[in-house]
């Protein structure tokens, strides 16, 4: 045991331990949110409507972070990527929301995005979580998640389209041999189906 404790850890092992740590962290984080939403409704109602909407939207955002097992929470990563563009003022009414729109455009975009997440149906959120979980199978994709999410939220239409195309390809691309086999089988079925339709059309 003493030998194991003193044995240097390889970079691969360090990454695996880090991934396992964040998996537990996000599980506990989402559990806390679920409990808070169940038992903290009276406290929610004290908050202004605009502020409450941001908080509830962020609860759904945590589901997406959990799905990606978001590992970039260290001080070094926060210094490198920043903390995003969460609102820097309390949203105490329509006037503060309008102030953000006029003076802090990116923060206003974040707020409106969180409002959309607040109203997102549970089925839609589950699909989004499965989608981002598939994207995060790739380590380089996880490392680029801050930039990807920034572009998807704040980029221009061309940038958003390119970023979305990349993540869709990563989500669809098979990573393991078993996934490759399933993908080839599915493509074969589709090809056979198209061939049958073509023959029927020609014979008809």
JOUR-V423329 format. One record per residue. N is the residue number from 0. SS is DSSP state (a for helix, b for strand, c for the rest). PSI is psi in degrees with one decimal (* if undefined). Layout:
BEGIN
n = [N,N]
ss = [SS,SS]
psi = [PSI,PSI]
END
This chain:
BEGIN
n = [0,1,2,3,4,5,6,7,8,9,10,11,12,13,14,15,16,17,18,19,20,21,22,23,24,25,26,27,28,29,30,31,32,33,34,35,36,37,38,39,40,41,42,43,44,45,46,47,48,49,50,51,52,53,54,55,56,57,58,59,60,61,62,63,64,65,66,67,68,69,70,71,72,73,74,75,76,77,78,79,80,81,82,83,84,85,86,87,88,89,90,91,92,93,94,95,96,97,98,99,100,101,102,103,104,105,106,107,108,109,110,111,112,113,114,115,116,117,118,119,120,121,122,123,124,125,126,127,128,129,130,131,132,133,134,135,136,137,138,139,140,141,142,143,144,145,146,147,148,149,150,151,152,153,154,155,156,157,158,159,160,161,162,163,164,165,166,167,168,169,170,171,172,173,174,175,176,177,178,179,180,181,182,183,184,185,186,187,188,189,190,191,192,193,194,195,196,197,198,199,200,201,202,203]
ss = [c,a,a,a,a,a,c,c,c,c,a,a,a,a,a,a,a,a,a,a,a,a,a,a,a,a,a,a,a,a,a,a,a,a,a,a,a,a,a,c,a,a,a,a,a,a,c,c,a,a,a,a,a,a,a,a,a,a,a,a,a,a,a,a,a,a,a,a,c,c,c,c,c,c,a,a,a,a,a,a,a,c,c,c,c,c,c,c,c,c,c,c,c,a,a,a,a,a,a,a,a,a,a,c,a,a,a,a,a,a,a,a,a,a,a,a,a,a,a,c,c,a,a,a,a,a,a,a,a,a,a,a,a,a,a,c,c,c,a,a,a,a,a,c,a,a,a,a,a,a,a,a,a,a,c,c,a,a,a,a,a,a,a,a,a,a,a,a,a,a,a,a,c,c,c,c,a,a,a,a,a,a,a,a,a,a,a,a,a,a,a,a,a,a,a,a,a,a,a,a,a,a,a,c]
psi = [-39.7,-35.8,-43.5,-37.3,-33.1,-7.5,130.0,143.3,132.3,164.0,-37.2,-44.1,-39.3,-40.8,-41.0,-42.9,-39.6,-43.2,-44.0,-39.9,-46.5,-30.1,-43.7,-41.7,-47.9,-33.1,-45.9,-38.5,-46.2,-34.7,-44.0,-41.6,-44.3,-45.4,-41.6,-40.1,-33.3,-38.6,1.7,25.6,-35.0,-39.1,-37.0,-40.9,-16.6,-31.2,148.9,150.3,-43.5,-40.9,-39.5,-39.4,-40.4,-43.7,-43.3,-35.2,-38.4,-31.4,-40.0,-31.3,-36.9,-32.1,-41.6,-40.6,-39.0,-42.4,-35.1,-4.8,47.1,114.2,3.0,62.3,3.0,162.8,-37.1,-43.3,-38.7,-36.7,-35.7,-46.8,-16.2,179.3,18.9,-160.0,54.8,152.3,135.0,-0.4,156.6,134.9,85.4,5.5,176.5,-32.1,-40.5,-33.3,-40.7,-35.4,-42.1,-43.7,-37.7,-38.7,-24.1,77.3,-43.8,-36.6,-38.1,-40.7,-41.7,-43.6,-46.9,-33.5,-41.5,-34.2,-40.0,-39.8,-35.8,-39.7,-0.6,130.5,153.3,-39.3,-40.9,-42.6,-40.1,-40.9,-42.3,-39.8,-42.0,-38.7,-51.0,-26.3,-37.9,-39.4,-39.9,4.3,-24.5,122.9,-40.8,-30.8,-38.6,-43.0,-27.8,1.2,-42.5,-46.0,-40.5,-48.3,-34.0,-45.4,-42.6,-27.1,-43.4,-3.8,168.1,169.6,-39.7,-45.3,-42.1,-42.8,-44.4,-44.5,-41.9,-39.0,-42.0,-46.3,-32.5,-43.2,-43.0,-37.2,-35.5,-26.3,126.3,136.6,-38.9,168.6,-38.1,-41.5,-37.1,-42.7,-43.0,-41.8,-43.2,-42.2,-45.4,-41.9,-36.2,-44.1,-44.1,-42.1,-42.3,-42.0,-42.5,-37.6,-42.5,-44.1,-40.6,-42.7,-43.1,-39.9,-43.3,-40.2,-33.5,*]
END
